Amino acid sequence: MLTETARRFSEDNGLVPTQAARLAILVEELVINALEHGGVADDQRIDLTLADETGGLILTLSDPGTPYDPRSHVRPDTVPERGGGAGLDLVLQWAEILDYRRKADRNELRLRLRAG
């Protein structure tokens, strides 16, 4: 699974435990959102690219789900019964969205993990 890829990347690149944990949680939240809200089926491919660049850790996730730009996310005034939006709120707190685009019928989201 992609969270295991994130863990291996963290180990291979010497990420501090806090960053490694945040990266794994971000990947998990983004994949769950694609499956639960984006209509991505279990047999469809979700691609993950991780790079440790000069400006920080860059995460790129690509999926064939329903188009959705997370920059348009509006936090609700009250927390829904299932906690809807909480995962995306966490993603937006821990990462900076560098880019979102629809490319070849796929969502492509590029994030930079915030230091901390």
Secondary structure, DSSP 8 states (H G I E B T S, - for coil): -HHHHHHHHHHHTT--HHHHHHHHHHHHHHHHHHHHTS---TTS--EEEEEEETTEEEEEEEE-SS---GGG----SS--TT-TTHHHHHHHHHEEEEEEEEETTEEEEEEEE---
